[in-house]
Amino acid sequence: MLGVVPELTFRDATFSDVDTLVALIESAYRGDASRAGWTTEADLLAGQRTDPEGVREVITAPGSRLLVAERAGEIVACCQLQKREAYAYFGMFSVSPSLQGAGVGKTVIAEAERIAREWGAEEIRMTVIRQREDLIAFYERRGFGRTGRFEPFPYGDERFGVPLRDDLEFAELTKRL
């Protein structure tokens, strides 16, 4: 039935999840597989979105959690949460392209917000490529707002992809908890 969110369970990622998480993140954002969902960045960036080292860094970073969402024992989504001063940073958010639009993302965001509140965070922040208006609109429908602050895209660092245009930058979004 449309609109019914599949039952998800949550846990922290482990090193044994790294390869699966890299594949999930890549499938959600890059290459032809990402075009099955709506979060693709394939028209803006080529190359990788992350790599095993980057995922391991998130798992081990101080104050960081890489939250995994599973359905029937299969990893279907993930997100990073990191404590930073009075807010929580939300990143590395990925949903399997075949489940995008089915409510999984909304459920993961709700769980991330619950955890951030548990930590005592006053708000949750993220950065999104400014040119991704459809994705920014998704977050705005979830209560996030644009701060007007921008960060430069890390041109020349192919760990984050190979830009297909020269005007990319990150927009900061925030939501009061």
VMD Tcl script that builds the backbone (N, CA, C; Angstrom):
set m [mol new atoms 531]
animate dup $m
set s [atomselect $m all]
$s set {name element resname resid chain x y z} {
  {N N MET 1 A 0.849 -1.172 0.000}
  {CA C MET 1 A 0.000 0.000 0.000}
  {C C MET 1 A 0.897 1.237 0.000}
  {N N LEU 2 A 0.601 2.203 -0.840}
  {CA C LEU 2 A 1.377 3.433 -0.890}
  {C C LEU 2 A 1.202 4.219 0.400}
  {N N GLY 3 A 2.243 4.904 0.799}
  {CA C GLY 3 A 2.178 5.741 1.988}
  {C C GLY 3 A 2.473 5.003 3.279}
  {N N VAL 4 A 2.596 3.684 3.230}
  {CA C VAL 4 A 2.905 2.928 4.426}
  {C C VAL 4 A 4.415 2.760 4.514}
  {N N VAL 5 A 4.979 3.200 5.620}
  {CA C VAL 5 A 6.420 3.095 5.796}
  {C C VAL 5 A 6.757 1.672 6.226}
  {N N PRO 6 A 7.685 1.029 5.512}
  {CA C PRO 6 A 8.083 -0.312 5.933}
  {C C PRO 6 A 8.696 -0.257 7.326}
  {N N GLU 7 A 8.508 -1.302 8.095}
  {CA C GLU 7 A 9.038 -1.326 9.456}
  {C C GLU 7 A 10.563 -1.257 9.422}
  {N N LEU 8 A 11.085 -0.287 10.134}
  {CA C LEU 8 A 12.525 -0.092 10.184}
  {C C LEU 8 A 13.025 -0.319 11.598}
  {N N THR 9 A 14.236 -0.836 11.687}
  {CA C THR 9 A 14.938 -0.901 12.966}
  {C C THR 9 A 16.214 -0.088 12.800}
  {N N PHE 10 A 16.675 0.470 13.911}
  {CA C PHE 10 A 17.851 1.334 13.881}
  {C C PHE 10 A 18.942 0.774 14.772}
  {N N ARG 11 A 20.181 1.011 14.344}
  {CA C ARG 11 A 21.357 0.648 15.134}
  {C C ARG 11 A 22.531 1.471 14.657}
  {N N ASP 12 A 23.607 1.464 15.436}
  {CA C ASP 12 A 24.830 2.137 15.018}
  {C C ASP 12 A 25.597 1.244 14.041}
  {N N ALA 13 A 26.217 1.864 13.066}
  {CA C ALA 13 A 27.027 1.134 12.090}
  {C C ALA 13 A 28.270 0.565 12.758}
  {N N THR 14 A 28.738 -0.521 12.206}
  {CA C THR 14 A 29.987 -1.146 12.643}
  {C C THR 14 A 30.919 -1.245 11.434}
  {N N PHE 15 A 32.166 -1.592 11.697}
  {CA C PHE 15 A 33.120 -1.730 10.586}
  {C C PHE 15 A 32.677 -2.801 9.593}
  {N N SER 16 A 31.941 -3.806 10.038}
  {CA C SER 16 A 31.484 -4.843 9.109}
  {C C SER 16 A 30.425 -4.318 8.130}
  {N N ASP 17 A 29.869 -3.139 8.405}
  {CA C ASP 17 A 28.871 -2.530 7.521}
  {C C ASP 17 A 29.481 -1.625 6.452}
  {N N VAL 18 A 30.758 -1.334 6.539}
  {CA C VAL 18 A 31.366 -0.289 5.710}
  {C C VAL 18 A 31.118 -0.502 4.219}
  {N N ASP 19 A 31.410 -1.683 3.692}
  {CA C ASP 19 A 31.242 -1.897 2.245}
  {C C ASP 19 A 29.785 -1.739 1.819}
  {N N THR 20 A 28.864 -2.258 2.628}
  {CA C THR 20 A 27.436 -2.134 2.325}
  {C C THR 20 A 27.015 -0.674 2.346}
  {N N LEU 21 A 27.520 0.087 3.316}
  {CA C LEU 21 A 27.166 1.504 3.420}
  {C C LEU 21 A 27.740 2.312 2.258}
  {N N VAL 22 A 28.964 2.037 1.856}
  {CA C VAL 22 A 29.543 2.730 0.700}
  {C C VAL 22 A 28.664 2.472 -0.530}
  {N N ALA 23 A 28.272 1.216 -0.743}
  {CA C ALA 23 A 27.423 0.877 -1.894}
  {C C ALA 23 A 26.075 1.596 -1.813}
  {N N LEU 24 A 25.477 1.654 -0.628}
  {CA C LEU 24 A 24.198 2.343 -0.458}
  {C C LEU 24 A 24.341 3.826 -0.776}
  {N N ILE 25 A 25.341 4.476 -0.204}
  {CA C ILE 25 A 25.536 5.913 -0.400}
  {C C ILE 25 A 25.804 6.215 -1.874}
  {N N GLU 26 A 26.641 5.430 -2.498}
  {CA C GLU 26 A 26.925 5.637 -3.922}
  {C C GLU 26 A 25.663 5.457 -4.754}
  {N N SER 27 A 24.858 4.428 -4.447}
  {CA C SER 27 A 23.646 4.157 -5.232}
  {C C SER 27 A 22.614 5.267 -5.079}
  {N N ALA 28 A 22.615 5.954 -3.938}
  {CA C ALA 28 A 21.633 7.009 -3.694}
  {C C ALA 28 A 21.990 8.315 -4.404}
  {N N TYR 29 A 23.264 8.518 -4.713}
  {CA C TYR 29 A 23.680 9.827 -5.216}
  {C C TYR 29 A 24.417 9.833 -6.546}
  {N N ARG 30 A 25.106 8.769 -6.901}
  {CA C ARG 30 A 25.986 8.830 -8.065}
  {C C ARG 30 A 25.701 7.717 -9.060}
  {N N GLY 31 A 26.030 8.001 -10.295}
  {CA C GLY 31 A 25.953 7.012 -11.354}
  {C C GLY 31 A 24.529 6.696 -11.774}
  {N N ASP 32 A 24.409 5.754 -12.704}
  {CA C ASP 32 A 23.105 5.408 -13.258}
  {C C ASP 32 A 22.162 4.818 -12.218}
  {N N ALA 33 A 22.686 4.058 -11.262}
  {CA C ALA 33 A 21.817 3.466 -10.230}
  {C C ALA 33 A 21.072 4.547 -9.462}
  {N N SER 34 A 21.708 5.695 -9.255}
  {CA C SER 34 A 21.082 6.768 -8.485}
  {C C SER 34 A 19.887 7.376 -9.204}
  {N N ARG 35 A 19.819 7.216 -10.506}
  {CA C ARG 35 A 18.716 7.794 -11.278}
  {C C ARG 35 A 17.392 7.071 -11.022}
  {N N ALA 36 A 17.435 5.908 -10.367}
  {CA C ALA 36 A 16.205 5.193 -10.005}
  {C C ALA 36 A 15.458 5.942 -8.908}
  {N N GLY 37 A 16.168 6.734 -8.117}
  {CA C GLY 37 A 15.560 7.547 -7.068}
  {C C GLY 37 A 15.564 9.002 -7.496}
  {N N TRP 38 A 15.209 9.879 -6.584}
  {CA C TRP 38 A 15.156 11.300 -6.933}
  {C C TRP 38 A 16.273 12.111 -6.291}
  {N N THR 39 A 17.156 11.475 -5.516}
  {CA C THR 39 A 18.212 12.224 -4.832}
  {C C THR 39 A 19.528 12.254 -5.610}
  {N N THR 40 A 19.514 11.816 -6.834}
  {CA C THR 40 A 20.746 11.737 -7.616}
  {C C THR 40 A 21.458 13.092 -7.738}
  {N N GLU 41 A 22.769 13.019 -7.708}
  {CA C GLU 41 A 23.625 14.180 -7.985}
  {C C GLU 41 A 24.406 13.950 -9.272}
  {N N ALA 42 A 24.009 12.912 -10.026}
  {CA C ALA 42 A 24.772 12.486 -11.198}
  {C C ALA 42 A 24.911 13.570 -12.255}
  {N N ASP 43 A 24.013 14.540 -12.286}
  {CA C ASP 43 A 24.131 15.629 -13.263}
  {C C ASP 43 A 25.055 16.744 -12.776}
  {N N LEU 44 A 25.401 16.715 -11.487}
  {CA C LEU 44 A 26.267 17.738 -10.906}
  {C C LEU 44 A 27.681 17.234 -10.639}
  {N N LEU 45 A 27.785 15.945 -10.300}
  {CA C LEU 45 A 29.067 15.376 -9.887}
  {C C LEU 45 A 29.249 13.981 -10.458}
  {N N ALA 46 A 30.464 13.677 -10.877}
  {CA C ALA 46 A 30.848 12.320 -11.264}
  {C C ALA 46 A 31.759 11.788 -10.162}
  {N N GLY 47 A 32.249 10.591 -10.341}
  {CA C GLY 47 A 33.156 10.030 -9.350}
  {C C GLY 47 A 32.415 9.572 -8.113}
  {N N GLN 48 A 33.150 9.408 -7.042}
  {CA C GLN 48 A 32.583 8.842 -5.823}
  {C C GLN 48 A 31.920 9.888 -4.943}
  {N N ARG 49 A 31.010 9.430 -4.101}
  {CA C ARG 49 A 30.419 10.279 -3.060}
  {C C ARG 49 A 31.169 10.070 -1.751}
  {N N THR 50 A 31.595 8.841 -1.525}
  {CA C THR 50 A 32.377 8.515 -0.337}
  {C C THR 50 A 33.199 7.276 -0.639}
  {N N ASP 51 A 33.969 6.847 0.328}
  {CA C ASP 51 A 34.772 5.636 0.182}
  {C C ASP 51 A 34.839 4.953 1.544}
  {N N PRO 52 A 35.391 3.735 1.598}
  {CA C PRO 52 A 35.435 3.021 2.884}
  {C C PRO 52 A 36.129 3.821 3.989}
  {N N GLU 53 A 37.198 4.522 3.654}
  {CA C GLU 53 A 37.909 5.315 4.658}
  {C C GLU 53 A 37.005 6.409 5.223}
  {N N GLY 54 A 36.263 7.090 4.349}
  {CA C GLY 54 A 35.357 8.149 4.797}
  {C C GLY 54 A 34.268 7.627 5.712}
  {N N VAL 55 A 33.738 6.460 5.409}
  {CA C VAL 55 A 32.692 5.862 6.255}
  {C C VAL 55 A 33.286 5.455 7.599}
  {N N ARG 56 A 34.472 4.845 7.584}
  {CA C ARG 56 A 35.122 4.477 8.857}
  {C C ARG 56 A 35.401 5.710 9.708}
  {N N GLU 57 A 35.800 6.820 9.074}
  {CA C GLU 57 A 36.050 8.062 9.821}
  {C C GLU 57 A 34.787 8.542 10.531}
  {N N VAL 58 A 33.639 8.442 9.871}
  {CA C VAL 58 A 32.377 8.861 10.493}
  {C C VAL 58 A 32.038 7.942 11.669}
  {N N ILE 59 A 32.278 6.647 11.504}
  {CA C ILE 59 A 31.985 5.688 12.578}
  {C C ILE 59 A 32.821 5.982 13.819}
  {N N THR 60 A 34.061 6.413 13.623}
  {CA C THR 60 A 34.974 6.574 14.757}
  {C C THR 60 A 35.152 8.009 15.235}
  {N N ALA 61 A 34.596 8.980 14.534}
  {CA C ALA 61 A 34.784 10.388 14.913}
  {C C ALA 61 A 34.195 10.659 16.300}
  {N N PRO 62 A 34.867 11.465 17.109}
  {CA C PRO 62 A 34.355 11.802 18.441}
  {C C PRO 62 A 32.965 12.448 18.353}
  {N N GLY 63 A 32.050 11.971 19.185}
  {CA C GLY 63 A 30.702 12.523 19.227}
  {C C GLY 63 A 29.841 12.176 18.028}
  {N N SER 64 A 30.296 11.241 17.200}
  {CA C SER 64 A 29.601 10.901 15.961}
  {C C SER 64 A 28.944 9.534 16.053}
  {N N ARG 65 A 27.811 9.430 15.394}
  {CA C ARG 65 A 27.139 8.142 15.210}
  {C C ARG 65 A 26.773 8.021 13.740}
  {N N LEU 66 A 26.994 6.866 13.177}
  {CA C LEU 66 A 26.493 6.575 11.839}
  {C C LEU 66 A 25.325 5.623 12.052}
  {N N LEU 67 A 24.131 6.166 11.943}
  {CA C LEU 67 A 22.907 5.439 12.210}
  {C C LEU 67 A 22.504 4.652 10.972}
  {N N VAL 68 A 22.200 3.375 11.166}
  {CA C VAL 68 A 21.794 2.485 10.089}
  {C C VAL 68 A 20.327 2.133 10.286}
  {N N ALA 69 A 19.557 2.204 9.205}
  {CA C ALA 69 A 18.163 1.756 9.218}
  {C C ALA 69 A 18.086 0.451 8.434}
  {N N GLU 70 A 17.483 -0.546 9.061}
  {CA C GLU 70 A 17.345 -1.850 8.417}
  {C C GLU 70 A 15.870 -2.210 8.280}
  {N N ARG 71 A 15.583 -2.951 7.243}
  {CA C ARG 71 A 14.261 -3.538 7.043}
  {C C ARG 71 A 14.497 -5.010 6.731}
  {N N ALA 72 A 13.925 -5.870 7.549}
  {CA C ALA 72 A 14.090 -7.321 7.382}
  {C C ALA 72 A 15.568 -7.702 7.316}
  {N N GLY 73 A 16.400 -7.046 8.151}
  {CA C GLY 73 A 17.818 -7.380 8.226}
  {C C GLY 73 A 18.685 -6.784 7.138}
  {N N GLU 74 A 18.106 -6.030 6.223}
  {CA C GLU 74 A 18.864 -5.412 5.126}
  {C C GLU 74 A 19.012 -3.920 5.390}
  {N N ILE 75 A 20.236 -3.399 5.216}
  {CA C ILE 75 A 20.474 -1.965 5.372}
  {C C ILE 75 A 19.819 -1.245 4.200}
  {N N VAL 76 A 18.890 -0.303 4.520}
  {CA C VAL 76 A 18.164 0.419 3.477}
  {C C VAL 76 A 18.376 1.926 3.546}
  {N N ALA 77 A 18.958 2.410 4.658}
  {CA C ALA 77 A 19.189 3.846 4.803}
  {C C ALA 77 A 20.237 4.074 5.888}
  {N N CYS 78 A 20.802 5.289 5.890}
  {CA C CYS 78 A 21.757 5.644 6.931}
  {C C CYS 78 A 21.833 7.163 7.048}
  {N N CYS 79 A 22.387 7.614 8.152}
  {CA C CYS 79 A 22.692 9.029 8.324}
  {C C CYS 79 A 23.730 9.180 9.426}
  {N N GLN 80 A 24.489 10.246 9.319}
  {CA C GLN 80 A 25.462 10.613 10.338}
  {C C GLN 80 A 24.844 11.638 11.268}
  {N N LEU 81 A 25.105 11.487 12.542}
  {CA C LEU 81 A 24.789 12.504 13.542}
  {C C LEU 81 A 26.067 12.772 14.307}
  {N N GLN 82 A 26.368 14.048 14.503}
  {CA C GLN 82 A 27.550 14.393 15.278}
  {C C GLN 82 A 27.231 15.552 16.204}
  {N N LYS 83 A 27.590 15.399 17.484}
  {CA C LYS 83 A 27.390 16.468 18.468}
  {C C LYS 83 A 28.380 17.580 18.176}
  {N N ARG 84 A 27.875 18.790 18.067}
  {CA C ARG 84 A 28.723 19.966 17.853}
  {C C ARG 84 A 28.125 21.106 18.667}
  {N N GLU 85 A 28.790 21.494 19.731}
  {CA C GLU 85 A 28.324 22.578 20.594}
  {C C GLU 85 A 26.864 22.348 20.969}
  {N N ALA 86 A 25.964 23.295 20.676}
  {CA C ALA 86 A 24.556 23.173 21.065}
  {C C ALA 86 A 23.693 22.599 19.941}
  {N N TYR 87 A 24.306 22.066 18.910}
  {CA C TYR 87 A 23.533 21.501 17.811}
  {C C TYR 87 A 24.083 20.139 17.405}
  {N N ALA 88 A 23.309 19.427 16.601}
  {CA C ALA 88 A 23.744 18.156 16.026}
  {C C ALA 88 A 23.864 18.348 14.520}
  {N N TYR 89 A 24.965 17.869 13.964}
  {CA C TYR 89 A 25.152 17.908 12.515}
  {C C TYR 89 A 24.550 16.639 11.929}
  {N N PHE 90 A 23.800 16.785 10.839}
  {CA C PHE 90 A 23.141 15.681 10.152}
  {C C PHE 90 A 23.763 15.568 8.767}
  {N N GLY 91 A 24.305 14.411 8.437}
  {CA C GLY 91 A 24.945 14.245 7.140}
  {C C GLY 91 A 24.926 12.807 6.676}
  {N N MET 92 A 25.552 12.556 5.540}
  {CA C MET 92 A 25.686 11.234 4.946}
  {C C MET 92 A 24.331 10.510 4.866}
  {N N PHE 93 A 23.280 11.278 4.693}
  {CA C PHE 93 A 21.922 10.739 4.652}
  {C C PHE 93 A 21.680 10.064 3.316}
  {N N SER 94 A 21.337 8.797 3.360}
  {CA C SER 94 A 21.131 8.023 2.141}
  {C C SER 94 A 19.989 7.037 2.343}
  {N N VAL 95 A 19.157 6.925 1.312}
  {CA C VAL 95 A 18.068 5.957 1.283}
  {C C VAL 95 A 18.198 5.179 -0.018}
  {N N SER 96 A 18.025 3.883 0.052}
  {CA C SER 96 A 18.078 3.060 -1.148}
  {C C SER 96 A 17.163 3.644 -2.218}
  {N N PRO 97 A 17.652 3.823 -3.459}
  {CA C PRO 97 A 16.824 4.428 -4.502}
  {C C PRO 97 A 15.469 3.747 -4.685}
  {N N SER 98 A 15.400 2.441 -4.497}
  {CA C SER 98 A 14.128 1.733 -4.685}
  {C C SER 98 A 13.107 2.060 -3.602}
  {N N LEU 99 A 13.547 2.663 -2.489}
  {CA C LEU 99 A 12.641 3.008 -1.391}
  {C C LEU 99 A 12.430 4.513 -1.245}
  {N N GLN 100 A 13.074 5.307 -2.086}
  {CA C GLN 100 A 12.892 6.753 -2.011}
  {C C GLN 100 A 11.451 7.090 -2.380}
  {N N GLY 101 A 10.860 7.968 -1.608}
  {CA C GLY 101 A 9.472 8.342 -1.827}
  {C C GLY 101 A 8.486 7.459 -1.082}
  {N N ALA 102 A 8.989 6.475 -0.323}
  {CA C ALA 102 A 8.113 5.546 0.403}
  {C C ALA 102 A 8.006 5.871 1.887}
  {N N GLY 103 A 8.586 7.000 2.317}
  {CA C GLY 103 A 8.493 7.373 3.722}
  {C C GLY 103 A 9.680 6.968 4.573}
  {N N VAL 104 A 10.625 6.240 4.003}
  {CA C VAL 104 A 11.800 5.797 4.752}
  {C C VAL 104 A 12.615 7.002 5.212}
  {N N GLY 105 A 12.858 7.942 4.316}
  {CA C GLY 105 A 13.651 9.120 4.657}
  {C C GLY 105 A 13.038 9.921 5.790}
  {N N LYS 106 A 11.739 10.120 5.742}
  {CA C LYS 106 A 11.049 10.848 6.812}
  {C C LYS 106 A 11.225 10.146 8.151}
  {N N THR 107 A 11.158 8.821 8.130}
  {CA C THR 107 A 11.311 8.043 9.365}
  {C C THR 107 A 12.729 8.159 9.909}
  {N N VAL 108 A 13.724 8.117 9.027}
  {CA C VAL 108 A 15.122 8.251 9.451}
  {C C VAL 108 A 15.363 9.643 10.033}
  {N N ILE 109 A 14.848 10.677 9.379}
  {CA C ILE 109 A 15.014 12.037 9.901}
  {C C ILE 109 A 14.376 12.151 11.286}
  {N N ALA 110 A 13.193 11.591 11.454}
  {CA C ALA 110 A 12.519 11.641 12.761}
  {C C ALA 110 A 13.351 10.959 13.835}
  {N N GLU 111 A 13.968 9.843 13.518}
  {CA C GLU 111 A 14.816 9.151 14.487}
  {C C GLU 111 A 16.068 9.975 14.793}
  {N N ALA 112 A 16.653 10.586 13.772}
  {CA C ALA 112 A 17.830 11.439 13.984}
  {C C ALA 112 A 17.476 12.617 14.894}
  {N N GLU 113 A 16.317 13.207 14.678}
  {CA C GLU 113 A 15.886 14.321 15.523}
  {C C GLU 113 A 15.658 13.862 16.960}
  {N N ARG 114 A 15.092 12.675 17.126}
  {CA C ARG 114 A 14.867 12.134 18.471}
  {C C ARG 114 A 16.198 11.976 19.209}
  {N N ILE 115 A 17.186 11.409 18.526}
  {CA C ILE 115 A 18.511 11.213 19.128}
  {C C ILE 115 A 19.144 12.561 19.463}
  {N N ALA 116 A 19.058 13.518 18.549}
  {CA C ALA 116 A 19.639 14.852 18.786}
  {C C ALA 116 A 19.003 15.508 20.013}
  {N N ARG 117 A 17.695 15.354 20.156}
  {CA C ARG 117 A 17.025 15.900 21.349}
  {C C ARG 117 A 17.537 15.208 22.610}
  {N N GLU 118 A 17.706 13.898 22.540}
  {CA C GLU 118 A 18.235 13.118 23.669}
  {C C GLU 118 A 19.604 13.641 24.083}
  {N N TRP 119 A 20.393 14.063 23.109}
  {CA C TRP 119 A 21.725 14.617 23.372}
  {C C TRP 119 A 21.640 16.010 23.986}
  {N N GLY 120 A 20.477 16.633 23.933}
  {CA C GLY 120 A 20.327 17.995 24.429}
  {C C GLY 120 A 20.568 19.056 23.374}
  {N N ALA 121 A 20.616 18.645 22.118}
  {CA C ALA 121 A 20.831 19.609 21.032}
  {C C ALA 121 A 19.622 20.529 20.894}
  {N N GLU 122 A 19.880 21.789 20.639}
  {CA C GLU 122 A 18.822 22.771 20.441}
  {C C GLU 122 A 18.362 22.830 18.986}
  {N N GLU 123 A 19.231 22.391 18.085}
  {CA C GLU 123 A 18.883 22.380 16.670}
  {C C GLU 123 A 19.692 21.323 15.949}
  {N N ILE 124 A 19.266 21.046 14.737}
  {CA C ILE 124 A 19.981 20.114 13.879}
  {C C ILE 124 A 20.349 20.899 12.619}
  {N N ARG 125 A 21.583 20.721 12.151}
  {CA C ARG 125 A 22.068 21.450 10.974}
  {C C ARG 125 A 22.591 20.468 9.945}
  {N N MET 126 A 22.554 20.921 8.706}
  {CA C MET 126 A 23.101 20.132 7.604}
  {C C MET 126 A 23.547 21.070 6.501}
  {N N THR 127 A 24.290 20.522 5.563}
  {CA C THR 127 A 24.611 21.268 4.352}
  {C C THR 127 A 24.144 20.438 3.156}
  {N N VAL 128 A 23.644 21.146 2.142}
  {CA C VAL 128 A 23.127 20.529 0.926}
  {C C VAL 128 A 23.674 21.334 -0.242}
  {N N ILE 129 A 24.024 20.662 -1.312}
  {CA C ILE 129 A 24.490 21.388 -2.490}
  {C C ILE 129 A 23.393 22.383 -2.896}
  {N N ARG 130 A 23.753 23.642 -2.960}
  {CA C ARG 130 A 22.794 24.724 -3.212}
  {C C ARG 130 A 21.965 24.495 -4.468}
  {N N GLN 131 A 22.539 23.886 -5.476}
  {CA C GLN 131 A 21.845 23.674 -6.736}
  {C C GLN 131 A 20.800 22.563 -6.650}
  {N N ARG 132 A 20.714 21.859 -5.543}
  {CA C ARG 132 A 19.751 20.760 -5.355}
  {C C ARG 132 A 18.436 21.287 -4.777}
  {N N GLU 133 A 17.750 22.126 -5.528}
  {CA C GLU 133 A 16.520 22.765 -5.054}
  {C C GLU 133 A 15.451 21.753 -4.646}
  {N N ASP 134 A 15.340 20.636 -5.382}
  {CA C ASP 134 A 14.343 19.623 -5.035}
  {C C ASP 134 A 14.639 18.999 -3.674}
  {N N LEU 135 A 15.905 18.766 -3.391}
  {CA C LEU 135 A 16.293 18.188 -2.110}
  {C C LEU 135 A 16.116 19.207 -0.979}
  {N N ILE 136 A 16.485 20.448 -1.223}
  {CA C ILE 136 A 16.283 21.500 -0.223}
  {C C ILE 136 A 14.791 21.637 0.083}
  {N N ALA 137 A 13.952 21.581 -0.952}
  {CA C ALA 137 A 12.499 21.672 -0.747}
  {C C ALA 137 A 11.998 20.508 0.111}
  {N N PHE 138 A 12.547 19.313 -0.080}
  {CA C PHE 138 A 12.187 18.156 0.749}
  {C C PHE 138 A 12.466 18.468 2.218}
  {N N TYR 139 A 13.660 18.991 2.495}
  {CA C TYR 139 A 14.021 19.320 3.880}
  {C C TYR 139 A 13.159 20.457 4.424}
  {N N GLU 140 A 12.839 21.421 3.588}
  {CA C GLU 140 A 11.977 22.519 4.045}
  {C C GLU 140 A 10.594 21.993 4.437}
  {N N ARG 141 A 10.098 21.000 3.711}
  {CA C ARG 141 A 8.810 20.397 4.080}
  {C C ARG 141 A 8.904 19.652 5.412}
  {N N ARG 142 A 10.097 19.326 5.843}
  {CA C ARG 142 A 10.318 18.643 7.125}
  {C C ARG 142 A 10.663 19.637 8.221}
  {N N GLY 143 A 10.549 20.933 7.953}
  {CA C GLY 143 A 10.764 21.950 8.975}
  {C C GLY 143 A 12.127 22.598 8.990}
  {N N PHE 144 A 13.006 22.238 8.068}
  {CA C PHE 144 A 14.323 22.864 7.985}
  {C C PHE 144 A 14.200 24.190 7.244}
  {N N GLY 145 A 15.077 25.108 7.559}
  {CA C GLY 145 A 15.093 26.395 6.884}
  {C C GLY 145 A 16.496 26.756 6.442}
  {N N ARG 146 A 16.571 27.571 5.412}
  {CA C ARG 146 A 17.861 28.047 4.912}
  {C C ARG 146 A 18.377 29.130 5.863}
  {N N THR 147 A 19.661 29.062 6.170}
  {CA C THR 147 A 20.260 30.057 7.061}
  {C C THR 147 A 20.835 31.234 6.292}
  {N N GLY 148 A 21.049 31.065 4.991}
  {CA C GLY 148 A 21.712 32.101 4.198}
  {C C GLY 148 A 23.220 31.960 4.217}
  {N N ARG 149 A 23.727 30.965 4.962}
  {CA C ARG 149 A 25.179 30.715 4.995}
  {C C ARG 149 A 25.533 29.642 3.970}
  {N N PHE 150 A 26.692 29.819 3.353}
  {CA C PHE 150 A 27.155 28.893 2.329}
  {C C PHE 150 A 28.595 28.491 2.613}
  {N N GLU 151 A 28.948 27.296 2.172}
  {CA C GLU 151 A 30.321 26.798 2.275}
  {C C GLU 151 A 30.788 26.421 0.875}
  {N N PRO 152 A 32.056 26.640 0.578}
  {CA C PRO 152 A 32.545 26.284 -0.759}
  {C C PRO 152 A 32.587 24.766 -0.961}
  {N N PHE 153 A 32.362 24.344 -2.187}
  {CA C PHE 153 A 32.529 22.932 -2.528}
  {C C PHE 153 A 34.025 22.644 -2.568}
  {N N PRO 154 A 34.452 21.467 -2.089}
  {CA C PRO 154 A 35.899 21.162 -2.068}
  {C C PRO 154 A 36.438 20.752 -3.445}
  {N N TYR 155 A 36.475 21.726 -4.356}
  {CA C TYR 155 A 37.022 21.461 -5.686}
  {C C TYR 155 A 38.453 20.951 -5.549}
  {N N GLY 156 A 38.789 19.978 -6.376}
  {CA C GLY 156 A 40.138 19.429 -6.370}
  {C C GLY 156 A 40.308 18.258 -5.421}
  {N N ASP 157 A 39.325 17.980 -4.573}
  {CA C ASP 157 A 39.397 16.843 -3.660}
  {C C ASP 157 A 38.412 15.787 -4.155}
  {N N GLU 158 A 38.912 14.866 -4.969}
  {CA C GLU 158 A 38.041 13.890 -5.618}
  {C C GLU 158 A 37.428 12.878 -4.665}
  {N N ARG 159 A 37.799 12.928 -3.381}
  {CA C ARG 159 A 37.120 12.057 -2.404}
  {C C ARG 159 A 35.640 12.409 -2.328}
  {N N PHE 160 A 35.271 13.630 -2.712}
  {CA C PHE 160 A 33.886 14.097 -2.647}
  {C C PHE 160 A 33.230 14.157 -4.017}
  {N N GLY 161 A 33.939 13.701 -5.047}
  {CA C GLY 161 A 33.386 13.685 -6.387}
  {C C GLY 161 A 34.131 14.603 -7.329}
  {N N VAL 162 A 33.791 14.463 -8.596}
  {CA C VAL 162 A 34.384 15.270 -9.657}
  {C C VAL 162 A 33.275 16.200 -10.163}
  {N N PRO 163 A 33.375 17.491 -9.858}
  {CA C PRO 163 A 32.322 18.430 -10.260}
  {C C PRO 163 A 32.161 18.504 -11.777}
  {N N LEU 164 A 30.916 18.572 -12.210}
  {CA C LEU 164 A 30.608 18.702 -13.632}
  {C C LEU 164 A 30.262 20.145 -13.985}
  {N N ARG 165 A 30.344 21.035 -12.988}
  {CA C ARG 165 A 30.130 22.472 -13.199}
  {C C ARG 165 A 30.968 23.234 -12.186}
  {N N ASP 166 A 31.165 24.531 -12.437}
  {CA C ASP 166 A 32.111 25.289 -11.618}
  {C C ASP 166 A 31.464 26.210 -10.585}
  {N N ASP 167 A 30.166 26.051 -10.325}
  {CA C ASP 167 A 29.485 26.959 -9.407}
  {C C ASP 167 A 28.889 26.257 -8.185}
  {N N LEU 168 A 29.358 25.057 -7.864}
  {CA C LEU 168 A 28.785 24.317 -6.745}
  {C C LEU 168 A 29.198 24.915 -5.405}
  {N N GLU 169 A 28.268 24.923 -4.477}
  {CA C GLU 169 A 28.546 25.309 -3.097}
  {C C GLU 169 A 27.470 24.669 -2.222}
  {N N PHE 170 A 27.751 24.630 -0.923}
  {CA C PHE 170 A 26.823 24.045 0.025}
  {C C PHE 170 A 26.011 25.135 0.714}
  {N N ALA 171 A 24.715 24.904 0.816}
  {CA C ALA 171 A 23.824 25.777 1.584}
  {C C ALA 171 A 23.596 25.119 2.943}
  {N N GLU 172 A 23.624 25.924 3.981}
  {CA C GLU 172 A 23.356 25.396 5.325}
  {C C GLU 172 A 21.852 25.468 5.605}
  {N N LEU 173 A 21.330 24.396 6.164}
  {CA C LEU 173 A 19.938 24.328 6.597}
  {C C LEU 173 A 19.923 23.998 8.077}
  {N N THR 174 A 18.905 24.469 8.775}
  {CA C THR 174 A 18.809 24.199 10.206}
  {C C THR 174 A 17.353 24.000 10.599}
  {N N LYS 175 A 17.164 23.288 11.697}
  {CA C LYS 175 A 15.827 23.075 12.250}
  {C C LYS 175 A 15.928 23.131 13.770}
  {N N ARG 176 A 15.108 23.955 14.381}
  {CA C ARG 176 A 15.030 24.010 15.853}
  {C C ARG 176 A 14.371 22.732 16.342}
  {N N LEU 177 A 14.909 22.207 17.419}
  {CA C LEU 177 A 14.336 20.971 17.985}
  {C C LEU 177 A 13.476 21.269 19.200}
}
mol reanalyze $m
mol bondsrecalc $m
mol representation Tube
mol addrep $m
